[in-house]
Amino acid sequence: MVLCARGINHRDRHLMRDLRTLMPHHRAEPKMERWKTLSVVNEMSEMKHCNKVVLFEGRRKRDLYMWLANAGVGPSVKFLVENIHTMGEMKLTGNCLRGSRPLLSFSEDFTKQPHLVLIKELLVQIFGVPNHHPKSQPFIDRVITFTYLDNRIWYRHFQILSEDGGLTEIGPRFVMNPIKIFSGSFGGDPIWENADYQSPAKHRQMLRKAASEKYLQRTKKKVDQQVNAPKNTHKLIPHGDIFRDDVDKRAKVLLKQEQKQEKLQQEREKVEKRQKIMAERDAMRKLKLATAKKSASSKKLPTRKELARKREGDDRGAKKTFKGVKKGAKGAKGKKMANVSRG
């Protein structure tokens, strides 16, 4: 059974009609009043002799929620339907037979997680046309794919063009964001809940808040620019303000300022010269000390053996000289005596 509650917009209504045309085994039901509880849908399904229910529920003429339930027994799954594109809106070329049985294709992720296995079984029982149904045609010329990506189920509908596997999309197209799985039909204990789900109202609130923060930041920048703007945008010529007040007073003030600047410059030059002289003196002292250290290190002190040898050499030289002097004296006396006897 495919039905909707009051409060859906025109696009959601066209999507429901497209799904009805793709499911020849469906049974229609007029719009349900909003004040009625969801448990009334179980009674409607019993009256229509339906064991599966597809319910569309609108909020604020913007958001569309879809319930897939096993009527009476359970379980039931609640989805948020996003990115809706109907068959009339897409205007894609296709010529599949109305009432034909589709092939259902699922991605590998539907066998890895337990909640996806349950959702897959519900989708197979709802969108799969039973064999030999009186309103169905004995042909298979279209494919419905369910792909799990980004924590969402992507619905696509294709027509089979050739046996080689040529396909063309004919619509509709939408995305199902699972919210909760309940143990009963349109109620009961929650079996599974999507931790990453965020309601569209909260999402719009966050977008508005981000936009308001941008406006506040922009205004804050303007205020900061006005507060921190420089008062003097450019430097004026020092002699340009002479003619505002009394000329003599302004000239005297400027002369005093120039004299002070000259004195300060001269004092700075003197200090720099003194610093240079002191630095040169320090450098010369360092050089002298370094040369003195080198000369002291080059002159080695004599050892004890060398000192002993020097003393022995000095003693021997003194003895030799003493003997030579004596011999020379004796020779000189002999010569003198010989000279006297000859005379």
Residue frames relative to the residue before (quaternion, step in Angstrom):
aa qw qx qy qz dx dy dz
M 1.0000 0.0000 0.0000 0.0000 0.00 0.00 0.00
V 0.1172 -0.7815 0.6121 0.0288 3.58 -0.90 1.00
L 0.1900 0.7723 -0.5836 0.1637 3.56 -0.67 1.10
C 0.2347 -0.7562 0.5936 0.1439 3.56 -1.35 0.14
A 0.4265 -0.6581 0.5541 0.2792 3.51 -1.36 0.35
R 0.6024 -0.5615 0.4170 0.3846 3.55 -1.21 0.44
G 0.6579 0.5111 -0.3783 0.4035 3.54 -1.10 0.76
I 0.5532 0.5839 -0.4222 0.4180 3.64 1.22 0.12
N 0.4700 -0.6789 0.4878 0.2831 3.58 -1.16 0.57
H 0.7504 -0.4305 0.2669 0.4248 3.57 -1.34 0.10
R 0.6460 0.5264 -0.3321 0.4419 3.61 1.00 -0.79
D 0.6549 0.4978 -0.3165 0.4724 3.59 0.97 -0.81
R 0.6343 0.5283 -0.3330 0.4557 3.57 1.04 -0.71
H 0.6531 0.4999 -0.3118 0.4758 3.60 1.00 -0.79
L 0.6108 0.5394 -0.3512 0.4611 3.61 1.07 -0.68
M 0.6483 0.5110 -0.3210 0.4642 3.58 0.96 -0.84
R 0.6458 0.5134 -0.3206 0.4654 3.60 1.00 -0.76
D 0.6335 0.5287 -0.3346 0.4552 3.60 1.01 -0.80
L 0.6645 0.4940 -0.3107 0.4668 3.58 0.94 -0.84
R 0.6223 0.5354 -0.3445 0.4553 3.58 1.06 -0.67
T 0.6617 0.4963 -0.3140 0.4661 3.59 0.98 -0.79
L 0.6782 0.4843 -0.2936 0.4684 3.61 1.10 -0.65
M 0.7235 0.3525 -0.2275 0.5482 3.61 1.23 -0.34
P 0.1936 -0.8178 0.5294 0.1159 3.64 -0.06 1.19
H 0.6628 0.5087 -0.3072 0.4555 3.60 1.20 -0.37
H 0.4610 0.6965 -0.4461 0.3215 3.62 1.21 0.24
R 0.1874 -0.7253 0.6414 0.1659 3.52 -1.40 0.19
A 0.3520 -0.7698 0.5043 0.1711 3.53 -0.75 1.12
E 0.0825 -0.7601 0.6438 0.0328 3.49 -1.35 0.46
P 0.5005 -0.6558 0.4554 0.3346 3.65 -0.90 0.78
K 0.7140 -0.4682 0.3156 0.4140 3.52 -1.34 0.28
M 0.3632 -0.7201 0.5573 0.1976 3.50 -1.10 0.86
E 0.4970 -0.6551 0.4790 0.3073 3.55 -1.01 0.79
R 0.5419 -0.6599 0.4220 0.3047 3.53 -1.05 0.78
W 0.6478 0.5374 -0.3340 0.4242 3.57 1.06 -0.60
K 0.5797 0.5787 -0.3816 0.4282 3.59 1.23 -0.27
T 0.4671 -0.6687 0.5021 0.2874 3.53 -1.13 0.67
L 0.6305 -0.5680 0.3798 0.3681 3.55 -1.26 0.44
S 0.5535 0.6177 -0.4008 0.3890 3.58 1.16 -0.36
V 0.5418 0.6150 -0.4006 0.4096 3.61 1.24 -0.39
V 0.5833 0.5994 -0.3782 0.3967 3.60 1.11 -0.63
N 0.6050 0.5545 -0.3607 0.4432 3.61 1.07 -0.63
E 0.6497 0.5015 -0.3148 0.4767 3.59 1.01 -0.78
M 0.6298 0.5279 -0.3325 0.4628 3.60 1.01 -0.80
S 0.6691 0.4990 -0.3096 0.4555 3.60 0.91 -0.87
E 0.6266 0.5197 -0.3418 0.4695 3.61 1.08 -0.65
M 0.6562 0.5089 -0.3140 0.4603 3.57 1.01 -0.80
K 0.7179 0.4188 -0.2383 0.5024 3.60 1.10 -0.72
H 0.3771 -0.7369 0.4701 0.3064 3.59 1.32 -0.11
C 0.4134 0.6764 -0.4853 0.3689 3.57 0.92 1.03
N 0.2516 -0.7768 0.5593 0.1427 3.56 -1.03 0.79
K 0.7310 0.2887 -0.2104 0.5814 3.64 1.28 -0.10
V 0.1322 -0.7968 0.5890 0.0248 3.56 -1.08 0.86
V 0.0854 -0.7367 0.6683 0.0572 3.54 -1.16 0.83
L 0.0142 -0.8125 0.5800 -0.0567 3.56 -0.49 1.26
F 0.1788 -0.7602 0.6192 0.0813 3.55 -0.96 1.03
E 0.0496 -0.7996 0.5972 -0.0399 3.53 -0.86 1.10
G 0.1859 -0.8141 0.5457 0.0700 3.58 -0.70 1.11
R 0.1113 -0.7717 0.6232 0.0600 3.54 -1.22 0.63
R 0.8698 0.0138 -0.0475 0.4910 3.54 -0.97 1.05
K 0.5396 -0.6434 0.3873 0.3806 3.62 1.17 0.52
R 0.6417 0.5170 -0.3145 0.4712 3.59 1.26 0.37
D 0.8002 0.2938 -0.1104 0.5111 3.51 0.71 -1.21
L 0.1612 -0.7770 0.6049 0.0662 3.53 -1.09 0.84
Y 0.1047 -0.7744 0.6233 0.0297 3.54 -0.91 1.05
M 0.1519 -0.7913 0.5895 0.0562 3.56 -1.02 0.84
W 0.1857 -0.7636 0.6129 0.0822 3.55 -0.99 0.99
L 0.0649 -0.7404 0.6675 0.0443 3.54 -1.05 0.89
A 0.0809 0.8280 -0.5419 0.1189 3.57 -0.54 1.16
N 0.3622 -0.6466 0.6249 0.2454 3.47 -1.35 0.52
A 0.3626 -0.8027 0.4261 0.2067 3.55 -0.06 1.36
G 0.8275 0.2450 -0.2042 0.4622 3.49 -1.08 0.90
V 0.7958 0.2981 -0.1443 0.5070 3.60 0.79 -0.95
G 0.3606 -0.7021 0.5236 0.3208 3.54 0.86 -1.02
P 0.6047 -0.0270 -0.7647 -0.2212 1.59 -2.46 0.20
S 0.2913 -0.7250 0.5903 0.2025 3.55 -1.37 -0.09
V 0.1982 -0.7771 0.5928 0.0734 3.54 -1.12 0.82
K 0.2082 -0.7640 0.6016 0.1054 3.54 -1.04 0.88
F 0.0879 -0.7980 0.5961 -0.0011 3.58 -0.87 1.08
L 0.2796 -0.6696 0.6486 0.2297 3.50 -1.38 0.38
V 0.2479 -0.7886 0.5503 0.1176 3.58 -0.63 1.17
E 0.0355 -0.8096 0.5841 -0.0470 3.57 -0.75 1.14
N 0.8407 0.2116 -0.1480 0.4759 3.56 -1.37 0.33
I 0.1406 0.8250 -0.5278 0.1448 3.55 0.76 1.10
H 0.0581 0.7535 -0.6527 0.0536 3.56 -1.04 0.94
T 0.2597 -0.7970 0.5305 0.1264 3.58 -0.48 1.21
M 0.6841 -0.4851 0.3507 0.4167 3.57 -1.32 0.18
G 0.6789 0.4800 -0.2959 0.4703 3.58 0.97 -0.78
E 0.6497 0.5206 -0.3162 0.4549 3.57 1.09 -0.65
M 0.6931 0.4851 -0.2839 0.4513 3.60 0.99 -0.83
K 0.1233 -0.8325 0.5268 0.1190 3.62 1.08 -0.78
L 0.2938 0.7535 -0.5268 0.2616 3.56 0.91 0.99
T 0.5152 -0.6570 0.4578 0.3055 3.56 -1.03 0.79
G 0.2693 0.7405 -0.5823 0.2003 3.57 -0.99 0.86
N 0.0687 -0.8001 0.5959 0.0036 3.54 -1.10 0.70
C 0.2027 0.7945 -0.5486 0.1635 3.60 0.85 0.94
L 0.5675 -0.6134 0.4382 0.3311 3.54 -1.22 0.59
R 0.4230 -0.7068 0.5059 0.2563 3.55 -0.89 0.96
G 0.7886 0.2749 -0.2275 0.5008 3.54 -0.87 1.01
S 0.4762 0.6652 -0.4554 0.3513 3.62 1.21 0.11
R 0.5191 -0.6385 0.4747 0.3122 3.55 -1.24 0.48
P 0.2937 -0.7764 0.5298 0.1742 3.63 -0.84 0.91
L 0.4049 -0.6249 0.5969 0.2987 3.50 -1.41 0.27
L 0.2391 -0.7671 0.5820 0.1250 3.59 -0.91 0.96
S 0.0827 -0.7999 0.5944 -0.0060 3.55 -0.74 1.16
F 0.0804 -0.7938 0.6029 0.0008 3.57 -0.86 1.06
S 0.4845 -0.6462 0.5052 0.3040 3.57 -1.15 0.63
E 0.6808 -0.5193 0.3385 0.3902 3.56 -1.28 0.35
D 0.5734 0.6240 -0.3811 0.3697 3.61 1.14 -0.53
F 0.6006 0.5890 -0.3652 0.3987 3.62 1.14 -0.47
T 0.6836 0.4446 -0.2924 0.4994 3.61 1.26 -0.15
K 0.6301 0.5762 -0.3252 0.4065 3.61 1.24 -0.16
Q 0.7813 0.2722 -0.1413 0.5436 3.61 1.02 -0.74
P 0.5428 -0.6728 0.3869 0.3211 3.63 -0.86 0.90
H 0.6669 0.4959 -0.3307 0.4472 3.61 0.92 -0.77
L 0.6357 0.5145 -0.3351 0.4679 3.60 1.12 -0.59
V 0.5854 0.5583 -0.3732 0.4542 3.62 1.12 -0.57
L 0.6562 0.5037 -0.3022 0.4736 3.58 0.99 -0.87
I 0.6621 0.4962 -0.3077 0.4698 3.59 0.93 -0.90
K 0.6224 0.5467 -0.3401 0.4450 3.59 1.00 -0.75
E 0.6585 0.5100 -0.3124 0.4569 3.59 0.93 -0.88
L 0.6412 0.5116 -0.3219 0.4727 3.58 1.03 -0.77
L 0.6626 0.5062 -0.3070 0.4588 3.60 0.92 -0.88
V 0.6355 0.5238 -0.3344 0.4582 3.59 1.00 -0.77
Q 0.7109 0.4626 -0.2694 0.4560 3.58 0.87 -0.92
I 0.6894 0.4677 -0.2894 0.4714 3.61 1.13 -0.56
F 0.7867 0.3354 -0.1792 0.4863 3.61 0.72 -1.04
G 0.6049 0.5517 -0.3712 0.4381 3.60 1.16 -0.30
V 0.3360 -0.7450 0.5426 0.1941 3.60 -0.74 1.07
P 0.4471 -0.7005 0.4747 0.2901 3.63 -0.74 0.95
N 0.5443 -0.6228 0.4574 0.3265 3.55 -1.15 0.67
H 0.8368 0.1299 -0.1499 0.5103 3.56 -1.08 0.91
H 0.2774 0.7415 -0.5575 0.2498 3.57 1.02 0.73
P 0.5432 -0.6677 0.3835 0.3347 3.63 -0.85 0.84
K 0.7189 0.4248 -0.2587 0.4856 3.62 1.09 -0.59
S 0.6106 0.5603 -0.3583 0.4301 3.62 1.21 -0.08
Q 0.4042 -0.6838 0.5572 0.2422 3.52 -1.36 0.43
P 0.4762 -0.6979 0.4536 0.2836 3.63 -1.02 0.72
F 0.5327 0.5891 -0.4306 0.4287 3.57 0.80 1.00
I 0.1715 -0.7408 0.6382 0.1205 3.55 -1.27 0.52
D 0.1848 0.8069 -0.5347 0.1698 3.58 -0.21 1.26
R 0.7304 0.3341 -0.2507 0.5404 3.61 1.14 0.47
V 0.2366 -0.7552 0.6027 0.1018 3.54 -1.34 0.54
I 0.1450 -0.7477 0.6424 0.0853 3.56 -1.05 0.86
T 0.1255 -0.8092 0.5730 0.0343 3.59 -0.65 1.13
F 0.1187 -0.7463 0.6527 0.0540 3.52 -1.14 0.84
T 0.0226 -0.8102 0.5834 -0.0520 3.58 -0.51 1.25
Y 0.2558 -0.7611 0.5804 0.1360 3.55 -0.90 0.99
L 0.2152 0.7616 -0.5717 0.2166 3.55 -0.52 1.24
D 0.8453 0.0736 -0.0826 0.5227 3.56 -1.01 0.92
N 0.6411 -0.5608 0.3002 0.4293 3.60 1.02 0.94
R 0.6484 0.4640 -0.3216 0.5107 3.58 1.18 0.59
I 0.3621 -0.6987 0.5731 0.2285 3.56 -1.30 0.42
W 0.2005 -0.7975 0.5653 0.0651 3.57 -0.64 1.21
Y 0.1980 -0.7897 0.5763 0.0705 3.56 -0.70 1.17
R 0.0728 0.7739 -0.6252 0.0702 3.58 -0.91 1.02
H 0.1764 -0.7803 0.5967 0.0622 3.55 -1.14 0.80
F 0.0386 -0.8154 0.5758 -0.0459 3.58 -0.68 1.20
Q 0.3287 -0.6939 0.5997 0.2253 3.52 -1.33 0.46
I 0.3900 -0.7003 0.5466 0.2424 3.59 -1.02 0.83
L 0.2355 -0.8044 0.5342 0.1101 3.57 -0.57 1.17
S 0.8120 0.0058 0.0464 0.5817 3.58 0.93 -0.85
E 0.6382 -0.5389 0.3932 0.3844 3.54 -1.30 0.25
D 0.5739 0.6037 -0.3746 0.4073 3.59 1.23 -0.37
G 0.6009 -0.5630 0.3693 0.4308 3.60 1.19 -0.31
G 0.3707 0.7284 -0.4945 0.2956 3.60 1.18 0.42
L 0.0562 -0.8156 0.5753 -0.0270 3.56 -0.76 1.09
T 0.0432 -0.7573 0.6480 0.0688 3.53 -1.30 0.40
E 0.4322 -0.7156 0.4894 0.2482 3.57 -0.90 0.93
I 0.1097 -0.8141 0.5697 0.0271 3.55 -0.88 0.97
G 0.5035 -0.6758 0.4152 0.3426 3.60 1.28 -0.03
P 0.5625 -0.0631 -0.8051 -0.1774 1.49 -2.50 0.45
R 0.2903 -0.7393 0.5886 0.1508 3.52 -1.36 0.13
F 0.2233 0.7582 -0.5891 0.1681 3.58 -0.84 0.98
V 0.3457 -0.7131 0.5799 0.1890 3.55 -1.40 0.27
M 0.1977 -0.7808 0.5863 0.0867 3.56 -0.95 0.98
N 0.1501 -0.7800 0.6057 0.0473 3.55 -0.72 1.15
P 0.2831 -0.7917 0.5084 0.1860 3.65 -0.27 1.17
I 0.2411 -0.7825 0.5643 0.1058 3.56 -0.97 0.95
K 0.7937 -0.1412 0.1550 0.5711 3.58 0.66 -1.17
I 0.2075 -0.7195 0.6449 0.1529 3.51 -1.35 0.44
F 0.1590 -0.7964 0.5811 0.0534 3.57 -0.76 1.12
S 0.5504 -0.6396 0.4340 0.3157 3.54 -1.15 0.70
G 0.7503 0.3589 -0.2043 0.5162 3.61 1.07 -0.69
S 0.6107 -0.5204 0.4371 0.4064 3.52 -1.35 -0.16
F 0.8271 -0.1099 -0.0075 0.5512 3.57 -0.46 1.32
G 0.7850 0.1490 -0.1436 0.5839 3.56 0.97 0.88
G 0.4971 0.6530 -0.4880 0.2971 3.52 -1.32 -0.22
D 0.7043 -0.4399 0.3415 0.4403 3.53 -1.33 -0.18
P 0.4500 -0.6782 0.4981 0.2991 3.60 -1.00 0.74
I 0.2991 -0.7656 0.5486 0.1531 3.57 -0.72 1.12
W 0.7965 0.0111 0.0602 0.6015 3.59 0.94 -0.94
E 0.0703 -0.7838 0.6168 0.0165 3.54 -1.15 0.76
N 0.4295 -0.7002 0.5153 0.2443 3.55 -0.99 0.90
A 0.3129 -0.7786 0.5177 0.1671 3.58 -0.53 1.20
D 0.6953 0.4736 -0.2737 0.4662 3.61 1.15 -0.55
Y 0.4773 0.6927 -0.4382 0.3168 3.59 1.24 -0.02
Q 0.0337 -0.7673 0.6405 -0.0003 3.52 -1.10 0.83
S 0.4522 -0.7106 0.4669 0.2693 3.56 -0.70 1.07
P 0.5688 -0.6191 0.4090 0.3547 3.62 -1.04 0.68
A 0.6024 0.5520 -0.3705 0.4418 3.61 1.09 -0.59
K 0.6635 0.4876 -0.3009 0.4811 3.57 0.98 -0.85
H 0.6251 0.5383 -0.3377 0.4532 3.58 1.04 -0.74
R 0.6610 0.4863 -0.3048 0.4834 3.60 0.96 -0.83
Q 0.6174 0.5410 -0.3464 0.4540 3.58 1.06 -0.72
M 0.6583 0.5020 -0.3094 0.4679 3.58 0.97 -0.84
L 0.6325 0.5233 -0.3350 0.4624 3.60 1.04 -0.73
R 0.6514 0.5027 -0.3164 0.4720 3.59 0.99 -0.83
K 0.6438 0.5225 -0.3219 0.4571 3.55 1.02 -0.82
A 0.6442 0.5113 -0.3227 0.4686 3.58 0.99 -0.82
A 0.6497 0.5086 -0.3218 0.4644 3.59 1.01 -0.79
S 0.6566 0.4959 -0.3191 0.4703 3.59 0.99 -0.80
E 0.6255 0.5278 -0.3440 0.4602 3.61 1.04 -0.67
K 0.6104 0.5366 -0.3488 0.4667 3.57 1.06 -0.70
Y 0.6560 0.5022 -0.3160 0.4665 3.59 0.94 -0.88
L 0.6567 0.5094 -0.3169 0.4568 3.60 0.95 -0.86
Q 0.6467 0.5120 -0.3195 0.4664 3.57 0.98 -0.81
R 0.6428 0.5244 -0.3259 0.4534 3.58 1.00 -0.80
T 0.6738 0.4792 -0.3001 0.4758 3.58 0.93 -0.89
K 0.6242 0.5363 -0.3386 0.4562 3.59 1.05 -0.76
K 0.6321 0.5269 -0.3320 0.4610 3.59 0.99 -0.76
K 0.6452 0.5197 -0.3248 0.4563 3.57 0.96 -0.84
V 0.6612 0.4986 -0.3086 0.4679 3.59 0.93 -0.90
D 0.6522 0.5129 -0.3156 0.4604 3.60 0.95 -0.85
Q 0.6369 0.5215 -0.3314 0.4610 3.59 1.00 -0.74
Q 0.6672 0.4949 -0.3068 0.4645 3.57 0.99 -0.83
V 0.6705 0.4986 -0.3021 0.4588 3.59 1.01 -0.81
N 0.7771 0.3557 -0.1640 0.4927 3.56 0.88 -0.99
A 0.3814 0.7261 -0.4963 0.2847 3.59 1.19 0.26
P 0.4827 -0.6759 0.4632 0.3093 3.66 -0.89 0.79
K 0.4403 -0.7045 0.4938 0.2567 3.54 -0.97 0.88
N 0.7515 0.2466 -0.1556 0.5918 3.58 0.98 -0.85
T 0.2457 -0.8218 0.4998 0.1199 3.54 -0.19 1.29
H 0.8026 0.0410 -0.0171 0.5948 3.61 1.15 -0.55
K 0.5254 -0.6390 0.4699 0.3079 3.54 -1.22 0.59
L 0.3131 -0.7475 0.5587 0.1765 3.55 -0.90 1.00
I 0.6031 -0.5449 0.4391 0.3829 3.55 -1.28 0.39
P 0.5134 -0.6796 0.4095 0.3268 3.64 -0.77 0.92
H 0.7195 0.4119 -0.2550 0.4977 3.60 1.09 -0.58
G 0.4820 0.6974 -0.4327 0.3068 3.59 1.21 0.11
D 0.6965 0.4651 -0.2791 0.4697 3.62 1.16 -0.49
I 0.3491 0.7681 -0.4865 0.2270 3.59 1.21 0.24
F 0.7732 0.4082 -0.2004 0.4420 3.53 0.81 -0.99
R 0.4564 0.6707 -0.4778 0.3370 3.61 1.17 0.29
D 0.7805 0.2193 -0.1162 0.5738 3.62 0.88 -0.92
D 0.7679 -0.2737 0.2510 0.5219 3.56 -1.22 -0.58
V 0.4973 -0.7000 0.4312 0.2771 3.56 -0.79 1.09
D 0.6650 0.5130 -0.3175 0.4403 3.62 0.87 -0.91
K 0.6594 0.5066 -0.3197 0.4542 3.59 0.91 -0.89
R 0.6733 0.4996 -0.3013 0.4542 3.57 0.87 -0.94
A 0.6459 0.5221 -0.3194 0.4562 3.59 1.03 -0.82
K 0.6475 0.5135 -0.3224 0.4617 3.61 0.99 -0.87
V 0.6465 0.5227 -0.3212 0.4536 3.58 0.96 -0.88
L 0.6727 0.4973 -0.2959 0.4610 3.57 0.95 -0.89
L 0.6313 0.5259 -0.3325 0.4629 3.60 1.05 -0.77
K 0.6457 0.5165 -0.3242 0.4594 3.59 0.96 -0.87
Q 0.6495 0.5177 -0.3191 0.4564 3.57 0.96 -0.84
E 0.6593 0.5040 -0.3121 0.4626 3.58 0.98 -0.84
Q 0.6440 0.5158 -0.3239 0.4629 3.60 1.02 -0.82
K 0.6375 0.5207 -0.3282 0.4635 3.58 0.98 -0.80
Q 0.6566 0.5097 -0.3119 0.4602 3.56 0.96 -0.85
E 0.6403 0.5186 -0.3268 0.4628 3.59 1.02 -0.79
K 0.6519 0.5115 -0.3176 0.4611 3.59 0.95 -0.90
L 0.6538 0.5139 -0.3136 0.4584 3.54 0.92 -0.86
Q 0.6431 0.5243 -0.3182 0.4586 3.56 1.04 -0.79
Q 0.6530 0.5075 -0.3145 0.4660 3.58 0.98 -0.86
E 0.6476 0.5127 -0.3209 0.4634 3.60 0.93 -0.86
R 0.6420 0.5216 -0.3241 0.4590 3.57 1.00 -0.79
E 0.6435 0.5202 -0.3195 0.4618 3.57 0.99 -0.84
K 0.6414 0.5227 -0.3249 0.4581 3.62 0.97 -0.89
V 0.6610 0.5055 -0.3069 0.4619 3.56 0.90 -0.94
E 0.6509 0.5126 -0.3225 0.4577 3.58 0.97 -0.81
K 0.6355 0.5217 -0.3332 0.4615 3.61 0.99 -0.79
R 0.6515 0.5125 -0.3158 0.4617 3.58 0.92 -0.93
Q 0.6471 0.5188 -0.3197 0.4581 3.56 0.95 -0.84
K 0.6373 0.5238 -0.3252 0.4623 3.60 1.01 -0.81
I 0.6599 0.5076 -0.3119 0.4578 3.59 0.93 -0.97
M 0.6617 0.5038 -0.3104 0.4604 3.59 0.92 -0.91
A 0.6444 0.5179 -0.3262 0.4584 3.57 1.00 -0.77
E 0.6421 0.5128 -0.3268 0.4668 3.62 1.02 -0.79
R 0.6453 0.5218 -0.3242 0.4541 3.59 0.97 -0.85
D 0.6483 0.5139 -0.3167 0.4641 3.55 0.94 -0.86
A 0.6432 0.5230 -0.3242 0.4557 3.57 1.02 -0.80
M 0.6515 0.5101 -0.3140 0.4655 3.59 0.99 -0.86
R 0.6386 0.5201 -0.3311 0.4604 3.60 0.94 -0.82
K 0.6541 0.5139 -0.3140 0.4577 3.55 0.94 -0.85
L 0.6425 0.5203 -0.3230 0.4606 3.59 1.04 -0.80
K 0.6557 0.5156 -0.3138 0.4537 3.57 0.94 -0.90
L 0.6564 0.5079 -0.3108 0.4633 3.53 0.91 -0.86
A 0.6527 0.5176 -0.3178 0.4529 3.56 0.97 -0.83
T 0.6685 0.4931 -0.3042 0.4663 3.65 0.96 -0.86
A 0.6370 0.5252 -0.3301 0.4577 3.57 1.06 -0.77
K 0.6374 0.5224 -0.3200 0.4673 3.58 0.99 -0.77
K 0.6526 0.5186 -0.3150 0.4539 3.57 0.97 -0.87
S 0.6743 0.4909 -0.3030 0.4610 3.61 0.91 -0.95
A 0.6472 0.5141 -0.3201 0.4629 3.60 1.01 -0.79
S 0.6649 0.4942 -0.3052 0.4696 3.56 0.98 -0.76
S 0.6450 0.5242 -0.3283 0.4487 3.64 1.12 -0.71
K 0.6786 0.4400 -0.2851 0.5144 3.65 1.08 -0.66
K 0.1425 -0.8109 0.5646 0.0575 3.55 -0.39 1.24
L 0.4778 -0.6578 0.5023 0.2944 3.58 -1.07 0.68
P 0.4685 -0.6836 0.4717 0.3012 3.68 -0.95 0.80
T 0.4813 -0.6676 0.4945 0.2797 3.52 -1.14 0.71
R 0.6960 -0.4658 0.3366 0.4306 3.60 -1.32 0.07
K 0.6327 0.5385 -0.3283 0.4494 3.56 1.01 -0.81
E 0.6605 0.5030 -0.3100 0.4633 3.58 0.93 -0.90
L 0.6462 0.5093 -0.3274 0.4645 3.58 0.99 -0.82
A 0.6450 0.5165 -0.3263 0.4591 3.61 1.00 -0.78
R 0.6435 0.5197 -0.3175 0.4636 3.57 0.99 -0.88
K 0.6449 0.5194 -0.3266 0.4557 3.59 0.92 -0.83
R 0.6540 0.5117 -0.3231 0.4540 3.59 0.95 -0.84
E 0.6524 0.5082 -0.3157 0.4653 3.59 0.94 -0.86
G 0.6482 0.5132 -0.3162 0.4654 3.62 0.94 -0.83
D 0.6490 0.5117 -0.3302 0.4559 3.60 0.96 -0.77
D 0.6492 0.5224 -0.3217 0.4497 3.61 1.00 -0.82
R 0.6600 0.5079 -0.3059 0.4614 3.59 0.93 -0.89
G 0.6502 0.5168 -0.3218 0.4545 3.63 0.91 -0.79
A 0.6478 0.5185 -0.3233 0.4550 3.55 1.01 -0.78
K 0.6474 0.5159 -0.3227 0.4590 3.62 1.00 -0.80
K 0.6377 0.5364 -0.3218 0.4496 3.58 0.93 -0.87
T 0.6747 0.5003 -0.2975 0.4538 3.53 0.80 -0.93
F 0.6467 0.5231 -0.3219 0.4523 3.57 1.02 -0.79
K 0.6575 0.4976 -0.3029 0.4779 3.60 0.96 -0.84
G 0.6456 0.5249 -0.3211 0.4522 3.60 0.88 -0.81
V 0.6475 0.5158 -0.3256 0.4569 3.54 0.96 -0.78
K 0.6554 0.5088 -0.3205 0.4570 3.57 0.96 -0.83
K 0.6571 0.5081 -0.3118 0.4614 3.57 0.87 -0.88
G 0.6536 0.5114 -0.3170 0.4591 3.55 0.85 -0.82
A 0.6522 0.5206 -0.3280 0.4428 3.58 0.98 -0.74
K 0.6438 0.5189 -0.3107 0.4687 3.52 1.06 -0.88
G 0.6554 0.5144 -0.3166 0.4535 3.61 0.86 -0.82
A 0.6579 0.5099 -0.3199 0.4525 3.50 0.96 -0.80
K 0.6430 0.5097 -0.3307 0.4662 3.59 1.02 -0.72
G 0.6365 0.5366 -0.3300 0.4450 3.63 0.96 -0.82
K 0.6417 0.5198 -0.3191 0.4650 3.53 1.03 -0.94
K 0.6511 0.5279 -0.3260 0.4372 3.56 0.88 -0.87
M 0.6623 0.5071 -0.3017 0.4618 3.53 0.94 -0.92
A 0.6422 0.5118 -0.3310 0.4648 3.61 0.94 -0.80
N 0.6475 0.5170 -0.3236 0.4568 3.53 0.95 -0.81
V 0.6501 0.5193 -0.3249 0.4495 3.63 0.99 -0.75
S 0.6687 0.4973 -0.3097 0.4578 3.62 0.95 -0.88
R 0.6227 0.5276 -0.3468 0.4623 3.59 1.07 -0.70
G 0.6739 0.5023 -0.3183 0.4384 3.53 0.90 -0.72
